[in-house]
C-alpha cells in the first residue's frame, strides 16, 4: 500500500471513529431527530454538487425504490437509533457494537439465499464476535438497560442489510451520487418530524460544534476521503477502516468523556474486532478473473464499510 493509501486509511478510520463521541455530546442538548436532520442536511449540501456532475441523477432512473430502501437501512433508521441509544450508553460501547456489522452480514447472507461456500474462518469469526457482544452486554458487564443495546444492534443490522440491496439493485451507481441522494432523502424524512416536535431550545456551544463536525467532517469530508481511499487501495483493503473505528471510539470515550475502560471493554474489543475481521475474510477469486478497475467506486463497494455512527 502506498504512503498516500496509508494516510487515507488512517484518516478515514479516525474520522469515522469520532461520531460516537460527538453524538454523545450533542444528545445532551438536542433530540435524536434534530441531530440526524442537521447532520444529513449539512452532508447533502456539500456532496450534492459532486453528485450532480456528469449524468447527475439520471443514473438512478428506475431505481428509486431501491435507493429509498438503502437510505432507510443505512441512514434513516441507524442514525436515529444510535443517537437515541447514546443518551444512555457509553460512546465506546456503541462503537464496539457497531463493529459487529461484518458478523451480521454472514448471517444475513445465508438468510437471503446466498449459497456460496462460507470459509470456516468466517463462521469462527461469527462465534468469536458474538462472544464479544456477550461480554460487552451480558451479566456483569455494567449494561443495565437492554433497549439501548438493542437499538445499536438494530442499527448494525441495518448497516449489514443495506449493501445487499446495493449489490442487487444499485450496481453501477456512483457512490458519491448514492450517498448525496440518501442524505437528502433522510433530511427530508426528519424535517417534518423536527418541525412537529418543536420548538427546540438553542443548543449549547458544545452541541453546536458537535453537530457541525458530524455533518461537515464525519459525513461529507469522510465520504469524499473514503471514495478516494477505494480508488487508491481498492475496495477490499478499504474495509480495514472498520477495524480502526471501534478502537478510536473506545480511546476517545476514555480520554475525552472519562468513560471507564474496564476489563470487559478490553476483552470485548479484542473479541469483536478479531471476530469481525475473520467474518470479513472472502475467498480468492477464480483463476483468470480480474477485478474491473474504475475511477469512482460503485455503490456496493462504498456500502461495504460506509457505516459511520
Short mmCIF file of the C-alpha atoms (twelve columns), coordinates in Angstrom:
data_MODEL
# 
_entry.id   MODEL 
# 
loop_
_atom_site.group_PDB 
_atom_site.id 
_atom_site.type_symbol 
_atom_site.label_atom_id 
_atom_site.label_alt_id 
_atom_site.label_comp_id 
_atom_site.label_asym_id 
_atom_site.label_seq_id 
_atom_site.Cartn_x 
_atom_site.Cartn_y 
_atom_site.Cartn_z 
_atom_site.pdbx_PDB_model_num 
ATOM 1   C CA . UNK A 1   0.000   0.000   0.000   1 
ATOM 2   C CA . UNK A 2   1.331   3.457   -0.891  1 
ATOM 3   C CA . UNK A 3   2.023   6.181   1.663   1 
ATOM 4   C CA . UNK A 4   -0.994  8.080   0.339   1 
ATOM 5   C CA . UNK A 5   -3.112  4.959   0.835   1 
ATOM 6   C CA . UNK A 6   -1.984  4.604   4.462   1 
ATOM 7   C CA . UNK A 7   -2.680  8.272   5.163   1 
ATOM 8   C CA . UNK A 8   -6.184  7.997   3.695   1 
ATOM 9   C CA . UNK A 9   -6.849  4.745   5.568   1 
ATOM 10  C CA . UNK A 10  -5.853  6.198   8.931   1 
ATOM 11  C CA . UNK A 11  -7.683  9.470   8.253   1 
ATOM 12  C CA . UNK A 12  -10.976 7.760   7.383   1 
ATOM 13  C CA . UNK A 13  -10.632 5.276   10.238  1 
ATOM 14  C CA . UNK A 14  -10.091 8.049   12.769  1 
ATOM 15  C CA . UNK A 15  -12.802 10.346  11.359  1 
ATOM 16  C CA . UNK A 16  -15.355 7.523   11.421  1 
ATOM 17  C CA . UNK A 17  -14.397 6.667   14.995  1 
ATOM 18  C CA . UNK A 18  -15.192 10.208  16.175  1 
ATOM 19  C CA . UNK A 19  -19.007 10.334  15.571  1 
ATOM 20  C CA . UNK A 20  -19.780 8.270   18.671  1 
ATOM 21  C CA . UNK A 21  -18.116 10.899  20.850  1 
ATOM 22  C CA . UNK A 22  -19.808 13.774  19.009  1 
ATOM 23  C CA . UNK A 23  -23.224 12.129  19.201  1 
ATOM 24  C CA . UNK A 24  -22.791 11.610  22.932  1 
ATOM 25  C CA . UNK A 25  -22.055 15.327  23.371  1 
ATOM 26  C CA . UNK A 26  -24.821 16.513  21.031  1 
ATOM 27  C CA . UNK A 27  -27.681 14.448  22.514  1 
ATOM 28  C CA . UNK A 28  -27.203 16.256  25.800  1 
ATOM 29  C CA . UNK A 29  -28.816 19.322  24.161  1 
ATOM 30  C CA . UNK A 30  -30.700 18.161  21.043  1 
ATOM 31  C CA . UNK A 31  -33.165 15.420  20.193  1 
ATOM 32  C CA . UNK A 32  -32.052 12.483  18.022  1 
ATOM 33  C CA . UNK A 33  -34.281 13.547  15.067  1 
ATOM 34  C CA . UNK A 34  -32.840 17.067  15.127  1 
ATOM 35  C CA . UNK A 35  -29.316 15.669  15.280  1 
ATOM 36  C CA . UNK A 36  -29.929 13.440  12.251  1 
ATOM 37  C CA . UNK A 37  -31.605 16.275  10.333  1 
ATOM 38  C CA . UNK A 38  -28.691 18.668  10.821  1 
ATOM 39  C CA . UNK A 39  -26.085 16.027  10.052  1 
ATOM 40  C CA . UNK A 40  -27.745 14.768  6.881   1 
ATOM 41  C CA . UNK A 41  -28.618 18.262  5.632   1 
ATOM 42  C CA . UNK A 42  -25.053 19.505  6.036   1 
ATOM 43  C CA . UNK A 43  -23.647 16.412  4.358   1 
ATOM 44  C CA . UNK A 44  -26.109 16.685  1.474   1 
ATOM 45  C CA . UNK A 45  -25.303 20.354  0.862   1 
ATOM 46  C CA . UNK A 46  -21.607 19.508  0.497   1 
ATOM 47  C CA . UNK A 47  -21.967 16.321  -1.588  1 
ATOM 48  C CA . UNK A 48  -24.857 17.201  -3.921  1 
ATOM 49  C CA . UNK A 49  -22.706 19.402  -6.224  1 
ATOM 50  C CA . UNK A 50  -20.433 16.387  -6.810  1 
ATOM 51  C CA . UNK A 51  -23.434 14.116  -7.396  1 
ATOM 52  C CA . UNK A 52  -24.990 16.436  -9.977  1 
ATOM 53  C CA . UNK A 53  -21.937 16.466  -12.246 1 
ATOM 54  C CA . UNK A 54  -21.921 14.369  -15.406 1 
ATOM 55  C CA . UNK A 55  -25.024 12.205  -15.691 1 
ATOM 56  C CA . UNK A 56  -26.277 13.547  -12.377 1 
ATOM 57  C CA . UNK A 57  -29.351 11.790  -11.037 1 
ATOM 58  C CA . UNK A 58  -30.255 10.159  -14.364 1 
ATOM 59  C CA . UNK A 59  -28.296 7.109   -13.294 1 
ATOM 60  C CA . UNK A 60  -30.964 6.498   -10.616 1 
ATOM 61  C CA . UNK A 61  -33.834 6.330   -13.125 1 
ATOM 62  C CA . UNK A 62  -35.966 3.270   -12.337 1 
ATOM 63  C CA . UNK A 63  -34.051 2.590   -9.108  1 
ATOM 64  C CA . UNK A 64  -35.694 4.993   -6.672  1 
ATOM 65  C CA . UNK A 65  -37.390 2.253   -4.679  1 
ATOM 66  C CA . UNK A 66  -34.029 0.586   -4.070  1 
ATOM 67  C CA . UNK A 67  -32.455 3.954   -3.211  1 
ATOM 68  C CA . UNK A 68  -35.188 4.629   -0.644  1 
ATOM 69  C CA . UNK A 69  -34.710 1.189   0.918   1 
ATOM 70  C CA . UNK A 70  -30.949 1.657   1.024   1 
ATOM 71  C CA . UNK A 71  -31.319 5.087   2.659   1 
ATOM 72  C CA . UNK A 72  -33.719 3.677   5.249   1 
ATOM 73  C CA . UNK A 73  -31.329 0.877   6.231   1 
ATOM 74  C CA . UNK A 74  -28.084 2.873   6.006   1 
ATOM 75  C CA . UNK A 75  -29.070 6.281   7.425   1 
ATOM 76  C CA . UNK A 76  -32.717 6.944   8.338   1 
ATOM 77  C CA . UNK A 77  -33.021 4.084   10.810  1 
ATOM 78  C CA . UNK A 78  -29.471 3.563   12.121  1 
ATOM 79  C CA . UNK A 79  -28.551 7.192   12.782  1 
ATOM 80  C CA . UNK A 80  -31.579 7.945   14.931  1 
ATOM 81  C CA . UNK A 81  -31.254 4.600   16.736  1 
ATOM 82  C CA . UNK A 82  -27.606 5.270   17.563  1 
ATOM 83  C CA . UNK A 83  -28.346 8.824   18.696  1 
ATOM 84  C CA . UNK A 84  -31.167 7.666   20.944  1 
ATOM 85  C CA . UNK A 85  -29.101 4.804   22.379  1 
ATOM 86  C CA . UNK A 86  -26.237 7.124   23.269  1 
ATOM 87  C CA . UNK A 87  -28.466 9.015   25.650  1 
ATOM 88  C CA . UNK A 88  -27.809 6.036   27.916  1 
ATOM 89  C CA . UNK A 89  -24.884 4.037   26.533  1 
ATOM 90  C CA . UNK A 90  -21.230 4.981   26.649  1 
ATOM 91  C CA . UNK A 91  -19.879 6.081   23.269  1 
ATOM 92  C CA . UNK A 92  -17.240 3.326   23.427  1 
ATOM 93  C CA . UNK A 93  -19.895 0.642   23.881  1 
ATOM 94  C CA . UNK A 94  -21.806 1.970   20.877  1 
ATOM 95  C CA . UNK A 95  -18.686 1.978   18.693  1 
ATOM 96  C CA . UNK A 96  -17.823 -1.587  19.624  1 
ATOM 97  C CA . UNK A 97  -21.327 -2.924  18.995  1 
ATOM 98  C CA . UNK A 98  -21.477 -1.269  15.562  1 
ATOM 99  C CA . UNK A 99  -18.282 -3.163  14.691  1 
ATOM 100 C CA . UNK A 100 -20.395 -6.348  14.573  1 
ATOM 101 C CA . UNK A 101 -21.632 -5.418  11.082  1 
ATOM 102 C CA . UNK A 102 -19.437 -7.988  9.231   1 
ATOM 103 C CA . UNK A 103 -20.633 -10.675 11.645  1 
ATOM 104 C CA . UNK A 104 -24.282 -9.894  10.928  1 
ATOM 105 C CA . UNK A 105 -23.524 -9.815  7.209   1 
ATOM 106 C CA . UNK A 106 -22.535 -13.506 7.331   1 
ATOM 107 C CA . UNK A 107 -25.887 -14.459 8.858   1 
ATOM 108 C CA . UNK A 108 -27.933 -12.219 6.556   1 
ATOM 109 C CA . UNK A 109 -26.162 -13.659 3.534   1 
ATOM 110 C CA . UNK A 110 -27.417 -17.099 4.481   1 
ATOM 111 C CA . UNK A 111 -30.953 -15.856 5.141   1 
ATOM 112 C CA . UNK A 112 -31.357 -14.076 1.794   1 
ATOM 113 C CA . UNK A 113 -30.318 -17.057 -0.255  1 
ATOM 114 C CA . UNK A 114 -26.539 -16.687 -0.621  1 
ATOM 115 C CA . UNK A 115 -25.411 -20.273 -1.128  1 
ATOM 116 C CA . UNK A 116 -21.773 -19.602 -1.902  1 
ATOM 117 C CA . UNK A 117 -19.403 -21.573 0.348   1 
ATOM 118 C CA . UNK A 118 -18.505 -19.772 3.575   1 
ATOM 119 C CA . UNK A 119 -14.986 -20.408 4.817   1 
ATOM 120 C CA . UNK A 120 -14.636 -21.939 8.251   1 
ATOM 121 C CA . UNK A 121 -12.728 -18.907 9.445   1 
ATOM 122 C CA . UNK A 122 -15.811 -16.758 8.812   1 
ATOM 123 C CA . UNK A 123 -18.004 -18.993 10.964  1 
ATOM 124 C CA . UNK A 124 -15.314 -18.919 13.637  1 
ATOM 125 C CA . UNK A 125 -15.296 -15.135 13.401  1 
ATOM 126 C CA . UNK A 126 -19.065 -15.145 13.881  1 
ATOM 127 C CA . UNK A 127 -18.713 -17.143 17.106  1 
ATOM 128 C CA . UNK A 128 -15.846 -15.023 18.431  1 
ATOM 129 C CA . UNK A 129 -17.641 -11.763 17.647  1 
ATOM 130 C CA . UNK A 130 -20.847 -12.919 19.335  1 
ATOM 131 C CA . UNK A 131 -18.789 -13.855 22.373  1 
ATOM 132 C CA . UNK A 132 -17.520 -10.273 22.412  1 
ATOM 133 C CA . UNK A 133 -21.075 -8.936  22.328  1 
ATOM 134 C CA . UNK A 134 -21.969 -11.239 25.220  1 
ATOM 135 C CA . UNK A 135 -19.030 -9.923  27.247  1 
ATOM 136 C CA . UNK A 136 -19.976 -6.317  26.479  1 
ATOM 137 C CA . UNK A 137 -23.703 -6.642  27.108  1 
ATOM 138 C CA . UNK A 138 -24.086 -9.688  29.341  1 
ATOM 139 C CA . UNK A 139 -24.330 -10.080 33.117  1 
ATOM 140 C CA . UNK A 140 -21.520 -8.356  34.977  1 
ATOM 141 C CA . UNK A 141 -20.756 -6.023  32.090  1 
ATOM 142 C CA . UNK A 142 -22.342 -2.969  33.692  1 
ATOM 143 C CA . UNK A 143 -25.010 -2.692  30.993  1 
ATOM 144 C CA . UNK A 144 -28.256 -2.018  32.843  1 
ATOM 145 C CA . UNK A 145 -30.792 -1.379  30.055  1 
ATOM 146 C CA . UNK A 146 -31.499 -3.781  27.225  1 
ATOM 147 C CA . UNK A 147 -33.290 -1.383  24.846  1 
ATOM 148 C CA . UNK A 148 -30.321 0.949   24.170  1 
ATOM 149 C CA . UNK A 149 -28.149 -2.095  23.435  1 
ATOM 150 C CA . UNK A 150 -30.864 -3.479  21.150  1 
ATOM 151 C CA . UNK A 151 -31.078 -0.153  19.285  1 
ATOM 152 C CA . UNK A 152 -27.350 -0.237  18.476  1 
ATOM 153 C CA . UNK A 153 -27.573 -3.842  17.302  1 
ATOM 154 C CA . UNK A 154 -30.600 -2.952  15.140  1 
ATOM 155 C CA . UNK A 155 -28.566 -0.131  13.610  1 
ATOM 156 C CA . UNK A 156 -25.732 -2.569  12.900  1 
ATOM 157 C CA . UNK A 157 -28.266 -4.924  11.317  1 
ATOM 158 C CA . UNK A 158 -29.361 -2.116  9.001   1 
ATOM 159 C CA . UNK A 159 -25.733 -1.439  8.061   1 
ATOM 160 C CA . UNK A 160 -25.312 -5.136  7.238   1 
ATOM 161 C CA . UNK A 161 -28.510 -5.298  5.160   1 
ATOM 162 C CA . UNK A 162 -28.028 -2.130  3.105   1 
ATOM 163 C CA . UNK A 163 -25.141 -3.471  0.975   1 
ATOM 164 C CA . UNK A 164 -27.316 -6.430  -0.050  1 
ATOM 165 C CA . UNK A 165 -29.769 -4.001  -1.650  1 
ATOM 166 C CA . UNK A 166 -26.903 -2.078  -3.226  1 
ATOM 167 C CA . UNK A 167 -25.371 -5.243  -4.674  1 
ATOM 168 C CA . UNK A 168 -28.667 -6.452  -6.127  1 
ATOM 169 C CA . UNK A 169 -30.302 -3.254  -7.340  1 
ATOM 170 C CA . UNK A 170 -27.781 -0.393  -7.394  1 
ATOM 171 C CA . UNK A 171 -24.857 -1.787  -9.372  1 
ATOM 172 C CA . UNK A 172 -23.118 0.912   -11.357 1 
ATOM 173 C CA . UNK A 173 -24.444 3.833   -9.326  1 
ATOM 174 C CA . UNK A 174 -21.536 6.128   -8.368  1 
ATOM 175 C CA . UNK A 175 -21.044 6.068   -4.615  1 
ATOM 176 C CA . UNK A 176 -20.988 9.860   -4.293  1 
ATOM 177 C CA . UNK A 177 -24.348 10.076  -6.057  1 
ATOM 178 C CA . UNK A 178 -25.909 7.403   -3.886  1 
ATOM 179 C CA . UNK A 179 -24.576 8.989   -0.696  1 
ATOM 180 C CA . UNK A 180 -25.701 12.517  -1.561  1 
ATOM 181 C CA . UNK A 181 -29.187 11.381  -2.559  1 
ATOM 182 C CA . UNK A 182 -29.589 9.192   0.533   1 
ATOM 183 C CA . UNK A 183 -28.518 12.054  2.793   1 
ATOM 184 C CA . UNK A 184 -31.004 14.351  1.065   1 
ATOM 185 C CA . UNK A 185 -33.850 11.851  1.398   1 
ATOM 186 C CA . UNK A 186 -33.015 11.305  5.063   1 
ATOM 187 C CA . UNK A 187 -33.065 15.034  5.742   1 
ATOM 188 C CA . UNK A 188 -36.496 15.272  4.082   1 
ATOM 189 C CA . UNK A 189 -37.758 12.441  6.294   1 
ATOM 190 C CA . UNK A 190 -36.683 14.122  9.520   1 
ATOM 191 C CA . UNK A 191 -37.598 17.704  8.617   1 
ATOM 192 C CA . UNK A 192 -41.347 17.292  9.361   1 
ATOM 193 C CA . UNK A 193 -40.529 15.272  12.490  1 
ATOM 194 C CA . UNK A 194 -38.400 18.113  13.842  1 
ATOM 195 C CA . UNK A 195 -40.965 20.751  12.875  1 
ATOM 196 C CA . UNK A 196 -43.823 18.850  14.541  1 
ATOM 197 C CA . UNK A 197 -41.866 18.274  17.757  1 
ATOM 198 C CA . UNK A 198 -40.659 21.882  18.100  1 
ATOM 199 C CA . UNK A 199 -39.923 24.437  19.227  1 
ATOM 200 C CA . UNK A 200 -36.401 23.361  20.128  1 
ATOM 201 C CA . UNK A 201 -34.134 25.242  22.516  1 
ATOM 202 C CA . UNK A 202 -30.886 26.660  21.169  1 
ATOM 203 C CA . UNK A 203 -28.130 24.071  21.759  1 
ATOM 204 C CA . UNK A 204 -25.029 24.993  23.717  1 
ATOM 205 C CA . UNK A 205 -21.634 25.602  22.083  1 
ATOM 206 C CA . UNK A 206 -20.528 22.010  22.594  1 
ATOM 207 C CA . UNK A 207 -23.597 20.587  20.889  1 
ATOM 208 C CA . UNK A 208 -23.406 23.100  18.030  1 
ATOM 209 C CA . UNK A 209 -19.761 22.250  17.407  1 
ATOM 210 C CA . UNK A 210 -20.560 18.539  17.521  1 
ATOM 211 C CA . UNK A 211 -23.404 18.935  15.001  1 
ATOM 212 C CA . UNK A 212 -21.200 20.914  12.629  1 
ATOM 213 C CA . UNK A 213 -18.396 18.367  12.885  1 
ATOM 214 C CA . UNK A 214 -20.801 15.459  12.379  1 
ATOM 215 C CA . UNK A 215 -22.277 16.938  9.217   1 
ATOM 216 C CA . UNK A 216 -19.242 18.511  7.596   1 
ATOM 217 C CA . UNK A 217 -16.314 16.347  8.717   1 
ATOM 218 C CA . UNK A 218 -17.675 12.956  9.774   1 
ATOM 219 C CA . UNK A 219 -20.174 12.777  6.902   1 
ATOM 220 C CA . UNK A 220 -19.274 14.932  3.890   1 
ATOM 221 C CA . UNK A 221 -15.474 15.050  4.164   1 
ATOM 222 C CA . UNK A 222 -15.251 11.461  5.392   1 
ATOM 223 C CA . UNK A 223 -17.208 10.089  2.438   1 
ATOM 224 C CA . UNK A 224 -15.112 12.046  -0.057  1 
ATOM 225 C CA . UNK A 225 -11.924 10.707  1.559   1 
ATOM 226 C CA . UNK A 226 -13.425 7.208   1.608   1 
ATOM 227 C CA . UNK A 227 -14.121 7.301   -2.124  1 
ATOM 228 C CA . UNK A 228 -10.525 8.386   -2.722  1 
ATOM 229 C CA . UNK A 229 -9.311  5.584   -0.440  1 
ATOM 230 C CA . UNK A 230 -11.171 2.985   -2.522  1 
ATOM 231 C CA . UNK A 231 -9.687  4.417   -5.708  1 
ATOM 232 C CA . UNK A 232 -6.209  4.364   -4.152  1 
ATOM 233 C CA . UNK A 233 -6.115  0.940   -2.457  1 
ATOM 234 C CA . UNK A 234 -9.170  -0.921  -3.786  1 
ATOM 235 C CA . UNK A 235 -12.451 -1.905  -2.131  1 
ATOM 236 C CA . UNK A 236 -11.001 -4.922  -0.291  1 
ATOM 237 C CA . UNK A 237 -8.258  -3.030  1.548   1 
ATOM 238 C CA . UNK A 238 -10.566 -0.107  2.279   1 
ATOM 239 C CA . UNK A 239 -12.555 -2.361  4.632   1 
ATOM 240 C CA . UNK A 240 -9.672  -2.073  7.106   1 
ATOM 241 C CA . UNK A 241 -11.218 1.193   8.312   1 
ATOM 242 C CA . UNK A 242 -13.897 -0.898  10.039  1 
ATOM 243 C CA . UNK A 243 -11.279 -2.188  12.489  1 
ATOM 244 C CA . UNK A 244 -9.879  1.248   13.297  1 
ATOM 245 C CA . UNK A 245 -13.242 2.865   14.094  1 
ATOM 246 C CA . UNK A 246 -14.093 0.977   17.304  1 
ATOM 247 C CA . UNK A 247 -10.612 1.404   18.749  1 
ATOM 248 C CA . UNK A 248 -10.809 5.160   18.141  1 
ATOM 249 C CA . UNK A 249 -14.274 5.249   19.743  1 
ATOM 250 C CA . UNK A 250 -13.023 3.492   22.880  1 
ATOM 251 C CA . UNK A 251 -9.934  5.712   23.146  1 
ATOM 252 C CA . UNK A 252 -11.869 8.957   22.687  1 
ATOM 253 C CA . UNK A 253 -14.554 7.880   25.146  1 
ATOM 254 C CA . UNK A 254 -11.900 7.227   27.780  1 
ATOM 255 C CA . UNK A 255 -9.783  10.334  27.158  1 
ATOM 256 C CA . UNK A 256 -12.456 12.948  26.443  1 
ATOM 257 C CA . UNK A 257 -15.521 11.695  28.312  1 
ATOM 258 C CA . UNK A 258 -13.775 9.768   31.114  1 
ATOM 259 C CA . UNK A 259 -15.652 6.604   30.210  1 
ATOM 260 C CA . UNK A 260 -14.195 3.652   32.122  1 
ATOM 261 C CA . UNK A 261 -12.105 1.179   30.156  1 
ATOM 262 C CA . UNK A 262 -12.941 -1.935  32.133  1 
ATOM 263 C CA . UNK A 263 -11.618 -5.438  31.616  1 
ATOM 264 C CA . UNK A 264 -14.941 -6.300  29.953  1 
ATOM 265 C CA . UNK A 265 -14.500 -3.464  27.445  1 
ATOM 266 C CA . UNK A 266 -10.944 -4.556  26.590  1 
ATOM 267 C CA . UNK A 267 -11.892 -8.218  26.195  1 
ATOM 268 C CA . UNK A 268 -14.986 -7.329  24.177  1 
ATOM 269 C CA . UNK A 269 -12.955 -5.028  21.912  1 
ATOM 270 C CA . UNK A 270 -10.444 -7.786  21.147  1 
ATOM 271 C CA . UNK A 271 -13.158 -10.393 20.512  1 
ATOM 272 C CA . UNK A 272 -15.411 -8.161  18.385  1 
ATOM 273 C CA . UNK A 273 -12.626 -6.696  16.230  1 
ATOM 274 C CA . UNK A 274 -10.990 -10.115 15.767  1 
ATOM 275 C CA . UNK A 275 -14.307 -11.791 15.028  1 
ATOM 276 C CA . UNK A 276 -15.339 -9.073  12.584  1 
ATOM 277 C CA . UNK A 277 -12.010 -9.336  10.778  1 
ATOM 278 C CA . UNK A 278 -12.371 -13.116 10.470  1 
ATOM 279 C CA . UNK A 279 -16.005 -12.821 9.360   1 
ATOM 280 C CA . UNK A 280 -14.914 -10.419 6.613   1 
ATOM 281 C CA . UNK A 281 -12.488 -12.883 5.025   1 
ATOM 282 C CA . UNK A 282 -13.520 -13.666 1.465   1 
ATOM 283 C CA . UNK A 283 -12.449 -16.500 -0.720  1 
ATOM 284 C CA . UNK A 284 -9.950  -15.921 -3.504  1 
ATOM 285 C CA . UNK A 285 -11.431 -15.091 -6.901  1 
ATOM 286 C CA . UNK A 286 -11.378 -17.769 -9.542  1 
ATOM 287 C CA . UNK A 287 -8.187  -18.042 -11.548 1 
ATOM 288 C CA . UNK A 288 -8.259  -15.918 -14.654 1 
ATOM 289 C CA . UNK A 289 -10.835 -13.472 -13.344 1 
ATOM 290 C CA . UNK A 290 -9.565  -9.967  -12.804 1 
ATOM 291 C CA . UNK A 291 -11.454 -7.284  -10.887 1 
ATOM 292 C CA . UNK A 292 -12.668 -4.420  -13.016 1 
ATOM 293 C CA . UNK A 293 -10.986 -1.109  -12.357 1 
ATOM 294 C CA . UNK A 294 -12.950 2.100   -12.014 1 
ATOM 295 C CA . UNK A 295 -12.055 5.683   -11.322 1 
ATOM 296 C CA . UNK A 296 -15.025 6.002   -8.963  1 
ATOM 297 C CA . UNK A 297 -16.376 3.202   -6.757  1 
ATOM 298 C CA . UNK A 298 -19.768 1.718   -7.467  1 
ATOM 299 C CA . UNK A 299 -22.410 1.754   -4.775  1 
ATOM 300 C CA . UNK A 300 -21.886 -1.775  -3.381  1 
ATOM 301 C CA . UNK A 301 -18.176 -1.135  -2.897  1 
ATOM 302 C CA . UNK A 302 -18.817 2.027   -0.910  1 
ATOM 303 C CA . UNK A 303 -21.619 0.447   1.077   1 
ATOM 304 C CA . UNK A 304 -19.431 -2.335  2.415   1 
ATOM 305 C CA . UNK A 305 -17.823 -0.160  5.045   1 
ATOM 306 C CA . UNK A 306 -19.822 3.066   4.904   1 
ATOM 307 C CA . UNK A 307 -21.220 2.697   8.364   1 
ATOM 308 C CA . UNK A 308 -20.076 5.554   10.452  1 
ATOM 309 C CA . UNK A 309 -22.116 6.280   13.531  1 
# 
